Amino acid sequence: MSVDEHPLEIEVGDGTGAVPAVLARPDGARATVVVAHGAGAGKDHPFMSGFCRALAALGIATLRFDFPYVAAGRRFPDRPPVAIATWRAAADAARSHAREGERVWASGKSFGGRMASMAVADGMDVAGLVFLGYPLHPPGKPEKARDEHFATLSGMPMLFLQGRNDPFATPNEQLDGLVRRIGPSAVLDWVDDANHSFEVKGAERPAAEIGASLAPRTAEFVDAHPGN
């Protein structure tokens, strides 16, 4: 099923300006997943578009957006206050297009997912979180864990989709431990032999296909948490 995509402009406020986004709403959408890109690529990277289009084909609406630094053509990611403000604006935009009572979820690749979780810890209201490769620490520096804010997210449905060979989550036991500490609301699904981009050595696939491969599990998790 092909779902039409519609370009949007999302006003962030506080002098930041507007960022571009793409909305896809299948008929009778069961939920909306807002999706943010990683640090090195924008909303139109094939991984992002493949993931969102596959979700839409499964009956889940999506809104993917650029952070201000990408919209402005800059290389380095925005600082957390700007990224969090952008996340809030994107979630509000998704709600404005959703039907009454429709659940709005937050998802993101690497940096985008981390900023989503920080926005939720800062009070952003969403139904749950889906991480497409959480950057638990810089590669080779497991002592610099980026996990302090998860202490405030107990009870929030969270799905971690993570490659076993992801250098941002090695050793794997460190992410296993974080998910255990969060509690039963968090689920960790390891993708065997996959790296941070979910690529598997010796099994070359287009980035759009790799992104799309993560959509069924995401839809299943969203459907398993229908809310009130």
Rosetta silent file (secondary structure, phi, psi, omega in degrees, C-alpha in Angstrom):
SEQUENCE: MSVDEHPLEIEVGDGTGAVPAVLARPDGARATVVVAHGAGAGKDHPFMSGFCRALAALGIATLRFDFPYVAAGRRFPDRPPVAIATWRAAADAARSHAREGERVWASGKSFGGRMASMAVADGMDVAGLVFLGYPLHPPGKPEKARDEHFATLSGMPMLFLQGRNDPFATPNEQLDGLVRRIGPSAVLDWVDDANHSFEVKGAERPAAEIGASLAPRTAEFVDAHPGN
SCORE:     score description
SCORE:     0.000 S_00000001
   1 L     0.000  124.321  176.724    0.000    0.000    0.000 S_00000001
   2 L   -94.537  133.630 -178.562    1.395    3.374   -1.051 S_00000001
   3 L  -117.917  131.274 -179.891    0.523    6.360    1.140 S_00000001
   4 L   -62.735  142.150  177.013    0.767    9.955   -0.063 S_00000001
   5 E  -109.464  141.040 -175.932    3.378   12.120    1.648 S_00000001
   6 E  -125.825  124.895  177.783    2.770   15.796    2.378 S_00000001
   7 E   -71.828  143.265  178.052    5.488   18.407    3.072 S_00000001
   8 E  -132.679  160.814  167.182    5.050   20.580    6.164 S_00000001
   9 E  -118.034  126.583 -178.801    6.822   23.471    7.844 S_00000001
  10 E  -109.463  120.334  179.294    7.002   23.245   11.642 S_00000001
  11 E   -81.580  120.573 -177.067    7.557   26.469   13.565 S_00000001
  12 L   -85.650  -37.646 -179.233    9.919   25.805   16.488 S_00000001
  13 L    91.015 -178.789 -179.721    9.766   29.236   18.135 S_00000001
  14 L    53.905   33.872  176.685   12.254   31.089   20.358 S_00000001
  15 L    79.221    0.904 -178.379   13.891   32.553   17.265 S_00000001
  16 L   -74.593  -32.113 -178.349   14.817   29.160   15.868 S_00000001
  17 L    94.137 -160.254 -176.216   12.507   29.455   12.885 S_00000001
  18 E  -106.755  153.161  175.384   10.792   26.678   10.973 S_00000001
  19 E  -124.007  149.123  179.355   11.983   23.193   10.033 S_00000001
  20 E   -80.681  152.522  179.246   10.734   21.017    7.166 S_00000001
  21 E  -147.563  166.662  176.742    8.804   17.815    7.766 S_00000001
  22 E  -132.014  125.677 -179.736    6.966   15.116    5.835 S_00000001
  23 E  -109.341  134.906  173.090    3.600   13.755    6.958 S_00000001
  24 E  -130.843  119.345 -177.706    2.095   10.460    5.782 S_00000001
  25 L  -125.474  102.276  174.272   -1.378    9.515    7.053 S_00000001
  26 L   -69.131  153.734  176.763   -2.938    6.270    5.840 S_00000001
  27 L   -58.353  132.519  178.688   -6.719    6.031    6.011 S_00000001
  28 L    69.079   29.476 -178.561   -7.789    4.893    9.470 S_00000001
  29 L   -50.764  133.401 -178.052   -4.312    5.330   10.982 S_00000001
  30 L   -82.317  -22.403 -178.088   -4.090    3.538   14.329 S_00000001
  31 E  -167.929  169.579  172.577   -1.395    5.851   15.743 S_00000001
  32 E  -119.941  134.143  173.216    1.217    8.395   14.673 S_00000001
  33 E  -112.794  119.101  175.081    4.957    7.863   15.056 S_00000001
  34 E   -89.250  131.694 -170.240    7.092   11.018   14.896 S_00000001
  35 E  -126.587  127.430  178.535   10.576   10.146   13.640 S_00000001
  36 E  -111.050  145.703 -177.628   13.830   12.102   14.002 S_00000001
  37 L   -79.472  169.264  174.864   17.029   11.481   12.069 S_00000001
  38 L   -80.747 -179.479 -173.557   20.508   10.701   13.350 S_00000001
  39 L   -66.894  -28.908 -170.960   23.368   13.174   13.629 S_00000001
  40 L  -101.324    3.251 -177.442   24.811   12.538   10.179 S_00000001
  41 L  -154.453  154.121 -176.879   21.767   12.545    7.900 S_00000001
  42 L   -94.130 -169.148 -173.858   18.441   14.304    7.531 S_00000001
  43 L   -63.665  -24.085 -175.716   14.819   13.252    7.277 S_00000001
  44 L   -96.328    7.883  173.333   15.106   12.228    3.613 S_00000001
  45 L   -58.665  141.310 -177.495   17.910    9.710    4.066 S_00000001
  46 H   -53.888  -33.694  176.931   16.723    6.395    2.522 S_00000001
  47 H   -59.665  -45.919 -178.190   16.830    4.675    5.929 S_00000001
  48 H   -66.537  -49.319 -177.856   14.401    7.284    7.295 S_00000001
  49 H   -66.617  -36.015  178.062   12.066    7.343    4.317 S_00000001
  50 H   -64.654  -42.573  178.458   12.096    3.543    4.080 S_00000001
  51 H   -63.113  -48.098 -176.420   11.180    3.156    7.747 S_00000001
  52 H   -67.450  -41.186 -179.301    8.400    5.746    7.599 S_00000001
  53 H   -67.089  -36.375  177.661    6.897    4.496    4.342 S_00000001
  54 H   -67.648  -38.990  175.925    6.853    0.928    5.635 S_00000001
  55 H   -62.594  -44.659 -179.881    5.093    2.060    8.830 S_00000001
  56 H   -61.274  -38.025  178.277    2.526    3.979    6.804 S_00000001
  57 H   -65.491  -22.107  177.842    1.901    0.874    4.686 S_00000001
  58 L   -92.008    5.470  176.837    1.161   -0.957    7.954 S_00000001
  59 L    92.317   13.948  178.157   -1.471    1.594    8.943 S_00000001
  60 L  -109.500  122.850  176.766    0.668    3.805   11.208 S_00000001
  61 E   -69.229  150.851  178.473    0.875    7.514   10.369 S_00000001
  62 E  -135.002  150.129  170.065    4.330    9.093   10.400 S_00000001
  63 E  -135.306  114.297  177.087    5.820   12.541   10.627 S_00000001
  64 E  -111.755  145.148 -171.411    9.543   12.829    9.993 S_00000001
  65 E  -143.492  162.696  174.636   11.377   16.122   10.379 S_00000001
  66 L   -97.609  143.290  168.313   14.750   17.835   10.192 S_00000001
  67 L   -73.873  158.710 -176.148   16.493   19.399   13.163 S_00000001
  68 H   -56.391  -35.669 -177.592   17.376   23.093   12.666 S_00000001
  69 H   -65.074  -35.559  176.819   21.070   22.439   11.966 S_00000001
  70 H   -71.060  -43.338  179.369   20.185   20.228    8.994 S_00000001
  71 H   -59.771  -31.976 -178.910   17.580   22.696    7.743 S_00000001
  72 L   -90.298   -2.083  179.777   20.250   25.425    7.886 S_00000001
  73 L    77.947   20.362  178.487   22.893   23.295    6.154 S_00000001
  74 L   -90.054  160.146 -174.572   25.140   23.101    9.187 S_00000001
  75 L   -90.075  -39.668 -170.611   27.256   20.075   10.020 S_00000001
  76 L   -92.259  137.532 -177.110   27.173   19.869   13.796 S_00000001
  77 L   -59.353  152.890  176.628   24.036   18.820   15.705 S_00000001
  78 L   -64.935  153.172  173.352   22.004   21.299   17.701 S_00000001
  79 L   -68.524  156.845 -176.373   22.515   21.540   21.426 S_00000001
  80 H   -51.454  -41.703 -178.966   19.908   19.696   23.524 S_00000001
  81 H   -58.999  -39.610  179.248   17.735   22.742   24.351 S_00000001
  82 H   -71.103  -44.071  179.582   17.189   23.465   20.650 S_00000001
  83 H   -62.482  -40.321  179.192   16.733   19.791   19.757 S_00000001
  84 H   -66.949  -41.391  177.330   14.229   19.310   22.588 S_00000001
  85 H   -61.998  -36.780  178.437   12.278   22.410   21.542 S_00000001
  86 H   -67.708  -41.044  177.061   12.180   21.032   17.996 S_00000001
  87 H   -60.547  -44.443  179.604   10.918   17.690   19.256 S_00000001
  88 H   -59.902  -43.405 -179.522    8.132   19.390   21.201 S_00000001
  89 H   -65.052  -39.323  179.557    7.084   21.353   18.122 S_00000001
  90 H   -66.759  -41.658  178.359    7.109   18.207   15.963 S_00000001
  91 H   -64.516  -39.780  177.491    5.009   16.267   18.469 S_00000001
  92 H   -64.133  -39.999  179.056    2.521   19.153   18.642 S_00000001
  93 H   -64.066  -41.379  178.072    2.348   19.244   14.849 S_00000001
  94 H   -61.457  -42.193  179.553    1.658   15.511   14.724 S_00000001
  95 H   -64.559  -33.847 -178.204   -1.148   15.898   17.260 S_00000001
  96 H   -68.228  -22.041  179.300   -2.686   18.706   15.218 S_00000001
  97 H  -100.109  -10.087 -177.410   -3.065   16.327   12.257 S_00000001
  98 L   -83.141  158.645  174.982   -4.163   13.269   14.275 S_00000001
  99 L   -76.694  164.210 -177.815   -7.736   12.318   14.985 S_00000001
 100 L   -61.198  130.160  178.843   -9.083   12.820   18.494 S_00000001
 101 L    83.939   -2.456 -179.019   -7.613   10.313   20.937 S_00000001
 102 L   -71.421  135.221 -179.803   -4.983    9.035   18.517 S_00000001
 103 E   -75.267  137.066  176.227   -1.741    8.030   20.198 S_00000001
 104 E  -114.966  121.400 -179.690    1.406    9.943   19.204 S_00000001
 105 E  -106.735  159.278  176.607    4.730    8.149   19.643 S_00000001
 106 E  -116.757  133.582  179.115    8.316    9.420   19.418 S_00000001
 107 E  -140.512  158.607  178.350   11.020    7.539   17.559 S_00000001
 108 E  -169.739  151.667  174.998   14.474    8.345   16.314 S_00000001
 109 E   -87.839  120.787  172.741   17.694    7.096   14.830 S_00000001
 110 L    51.715 -112.508 -179.159   20.648    7.493   17.222 S_00000001
 111 H   -52.028  -42.212 -178.998   20.867   11.236   18.091 S_00000001
 112 H   -62.354  -38.954  177.288   17.205   11.710   17.158 S_00000001
 113 H   -70.916  -39.511  178.233   16.094    8.988   19.552 S_00000001
 114 H   -62.242  -44.197  178.942   18.305   10.235   22.343 S_00000001
 115 H   -65.701  -33.059  175.586   16.875   13.748   21.983 S_00000001
 116 H   -61.622  -45.872 -178.996   13.360   12.266   21.988 S_00000001
 117 H   -65.619  -36.275  177.575   14.000   10.544   25.311 S_00000001
 118 H   -68.470  -36.133  176.923   15.468   13.742   26.769 S_00000001
 119 H   -64.971  -40.327  177.609   12.411   15.679   25.572 S_00000001
 120 H   -65.328  -41.749  177.058   10.121   13.162   27.300 S_00000001
 121 H   -61.967  -26.597  179.931   12.211   13.409   30.465 S_00000001
 122 L   -89.104    2.761  174.292   11.721   17.187   30.159 S_00000001
 123 L   113.435   -0.768  178.599    7.936   16.780   30.021 S_00000001
 124 L   -64.288  134.028 -174.774    7.037   16.128   26.369 S_00000001
 125 L   -94.986  110.202  173.035    3.806   14.123   26.262 S_00000001
 126 L  -138.814  165.636 -178.063    3.904   11.041   24.016 S_00000001
 127 L   -77.905  -24.908 -178.325    2.511    7.517   24.266 S_00000001
 128 L   177.421  178.631 -175.741    5.908    5.828   24.086 S_00000001
 129 E  -127.595  141.402  172.823    9.394    5.746   22.583 S_00000001
 130 E  -129.193  120.129 -177.924   11.011    3.627   19.862 S_00000001
 131 E  -101.412  125.791  176.988   14.801    3.794   19.528 S_00000001
 132 E  -102.391   74.063 -176.407   16.423    2.875   16.214 S_00000001
 133 L    86.107   85.015 -179.093   19.908    2.317   17.584 S_00000001
 134 L   -78.655  129.433  179.870   20.302    4.178   20.894 S_00000001
 135 L   -83.280   78.912 -172.979   23.744    5.852   21.246 S_00000001
 136 L   -61.003  -33.148  178.768   24.362    4.720   24.812 S_00000001
 137 L  -157.493  161.893  173.367   27.944    6.006   24.783 S_00000001
 138 L   -62.704  148.742  179.601   30.558    7.283   22.313 S_00000001
 139 L   -54.600  130.893  178.925   32.316    4.417   20.496 S_00000001
 140 L    78.016    4.192 -177.838   35.034    2.939   22.676 S_00000001
 141 L  -130.345   63.721 -177.557   33.983    4.980   25.740 S_00000001
 142 L   -63.502  -17.823  179.490   31.433    2.902   27.668 S_00000001
 143 L   -72.025  -14.324 -179.212   32.269    4.848   30.827 S_00000001
 144 L  -102.874   59.554 -175.918   30.554    7.910   29.296 S_00000001
 145 L   -70.003  139.858  178.216   27.042    6.505   29.359 S_00000001
 146 L  -104.441   70.028 -171.756   24.164    8.717   28.213 S_00000001
 147 L  -135.503    1.902 -173.271   21.534    7.195   30.470 S_00000001
 148 H   -60.149  -38.678 -173.837   20.940    9.447   33.469 S_00000001
 149 H   -70.834  -15.598 -179.423   17.589   10.794   32.247 S_00000001
 150 H   -67.513  -17.767  178.684   16.059    7.317   31.943 S_00000001
 151 H   -61.687  -22.129 -178.030   15.611    7.250   35.723 S_00000001
 152 H   -95.935    0.971 -172.731   12.614    9.574   35.213 S_00000001
 153 L  -107.758   15.026  179.756   10.986    7.481   32.460 S_00000001
 154 L   -58.212  131.845 -179.932    9.869    4.442   34.442 S_00000001
 155 L    96.571  -16.655  177.647    6.530    3.185   33.148 S_00000001
 156 L   -77.557  125.092  175.721    6.888    4.729   29.669 S_00000001
 157 L   -59.811  126.945 -178.104    6.612    2.051   26.931 S_00000001
 158 E  -138.985  130.827  174.275   10.009    1.901   25.221 S_00000001
 159 E  -115.633  121.260  174.665   11.301   -0.320   22.435 S_00000001
 160 E  -101.888  114.565  171.596   15.047   -0.450   21.851 S_00000001
 161 E  -102.632  119.785 -167.888   15.987   -1.876   18.437 S_00000001
 162 E  -143.519  136.499  175.098   19.759   -2.318   18.497 S_00000001
 163 E   -76.493  138.283  179.268   22.470   -3.982   16.433 S_00000001
 164 L   -61.767  -30.228 -177.902   24.651   -6.495   18.283 S_00000001
 165 L  -101.313   23.128  179.943   27.759   -5.001   16.650 S_00000001
 166 L   -76.026  116.831 -179.378   26.829   -1.377   17.327 S_00000001
 167 H   -67.900  -12.709  175.690   29.928    0.393   18.760 S_00000001
 168 H   -83.393   -1.657  179.113   27.599    2.842   20.520 S_00000001
 169 H  -144.123   46.101  177.966   26.292   -0.058   22.637 S_00000001
 170 L  -123.451  127.148    7.258   29.312   -2.282   23.217 S_00000001
 171 L   -74.370  149.254 -178.045   29.573   -4.228   25.446 S_00000001
 172 H   -57.793  -30.150 -176.814   25.969   -5.313   24.920 S_00000001
 173 H   -60.928  -24.116 -179.428   25.569   -6.026   28.627 S_00000001
 174 H   -68.493  -42.812  176.575   25.577   -2.301   29.336 S_00000001
 175 H   -71.975  -36.987  173.704   22.370   -1.702   27.377 S_00000001
 176 H   -53.511  -44.399 -178.667   20.893   -4.927   28.785 S_00000001
 177 H   -66.260  -40.025  178.182   21.475   -3.469   32.237 S_00000001
 178 H   -60.947  -45.563 -178.169   19.884   -0.135   31.402 S_00000001
 179 H   -64.368  -38.439  176.268   16.731   -1.814   30.103 S_00000001
 180 H   -62.032  -41.424 -179.176   16.506   -3.972   33.230 S_00000001
 181 H   -66.186  -35.798  179.000   16.790   -0.856   35.405 S_00000001
 182 H   -63.073  -40.491  176.952   14.026    0.910   33.483 S_00000001
 183 L   112.456 -171.601 -171.829   11.711   -2.004   34.225 S_00000001
 184 L   -67.236  -13.693  178.096    9.081   -4.051   32.385 S_00000001
 185 L   -73.597  -14.950 -178.445    7.847   -1.125   30.297 S_00000001
 186 E  -104.483  137.044 -179.973   11.104   -1.279   28.293 S_00000001
 187 E  -127.302  134.814  179.038   11.860   -3.976   25.717 S_00000001
 188 E  -116.125  121.205  176.000   15.208   -4.564   24.008 S_00000001
 189 E  -112.968  112.066  176.873   15.362   -6.386   20.671 S_00000001
 190 E   -82.479  139.067  174.231   18.880   -7.188   19.493 S_00000001
 191 E  -105.303  109.107 -173.483   19.494   -7.505   15.747 S_00000001
 192 L   -58.807  135.982  173.219   22.215  -10.132   15.350 S_00000001
 193 L    67.654    5.937 -177.374   25.399   -9.112   13.509 S_00000001
 194 E   -91.665  149.024  178.021   24.058   -5.612   12.760 S_00000001
 195 L   -96.110 -162.441 -175.940   26.013   -2.391   13.240 S_00000001
 196 L   -65.075  -26.226  178.247   24.808    1.102   14.216 S_00000001
 197 L   -97.090    9.894 -178.799   23.100    1.496   10.839 S_00000001
 198 L    64.952   22.289  172.640   21.636   -2.030   11.079 S_00000001
 199 L   -82.779  143.854  178.306   23.904   -3.180    8.252 S_00000001
 200 E  -116.881  124.317 -178.416   25.070   -6.787    8.388 S_00000001
 201 L   -58.493  131.110  179.061   28.469   -7.647    6.959 S_00000001
 202 L    85.236   -1.315  179.586   28.156   -9.868    3.916 S_00000001
 203 E  -132.374   68.382 -174.991   24.427   -9.140    3.501 S_00000001
 204 L   -67.538  130.798  176.965   24.302   -5.874    1.591 S_00000001
 205 L  -138.906  149.335  174.749   20.884   -4.245    1.394 S_00000001
 206 L   -60.091  148.166 -178.739   19.749   -0.749    0.370 S_00000001
 207 H   -58.641  -35.701  179.563   19.347    1.625    3.308 S_00000001
 208 H   -64.046  -37.506  178.670   15.633    2.026    2.520 S_00000001
 209 H   -69.001  -37.736  178.268   15.143   -1.719    2.808 S_00000001
 210 H   -64.196  -47.216  177.804   17.029   -1.808    6.105 S_00000001
 211 H   -59.189  -44.105 -179.227   14.865    0.973    7.533 S_00000001
 212 H   -62.358  -30.394 -177.809   11.710   -0.726    6.289 S_00000001
 213 H   -65.963  -19.889 -179.588   12.745   -3.981    7.994 S_00000001
 214 L   -89.246   -8.958 -176.501   12.360   -2.295   11.400 S_00000001
 215 H   -69.134  -43.825 -177.957    8.789   -1.148   10.758 S_00000001
 216 H   -58.558  -42.132  179.680    6.901   -4.408   11.470 S_00000001
 217 H   -67.628  -36.973  177.205    8.382   -4.758   14.962 S_00000001
 218 H   -62.989  -47.466  179.351    7.703   -1.088   15.648 S_00000001
 219 H   -61.235  -40.704  179.153    4.065   -1.409   14.549 S_00000001
 220 H   -60.800  -42.995 -179.222    3.677   -4.544   16.663 S_00000001
 221 H   -67.774  -43.064  177.493    4.993   -2.727   19.744 S_00000001
 222 H   -59.922  -45.481 -179.240    2.776    0.313   19.138 S_00000001
 223 H   -65.919  -26.280 -179.706   -0.280   -1.925   18.715 S_00000001
 224 L   -77.804   -7.176 -179.078    0.573   -3.763   21.938 S_00000001
 225 L  -128.950   72.820 -174.317    0.257   -0.480   23.880 S_00000001
 226 L   -74.034  -10.245 -179.206   -3.114    0.971   22.902 S_00000001
 227 L    74.233 -157.069 -176.350   -3.346    3.270   25.921 S_00000001
 228 L   -81.522    0.000    0.000   -6.676    4.265   27.398 S_00000001
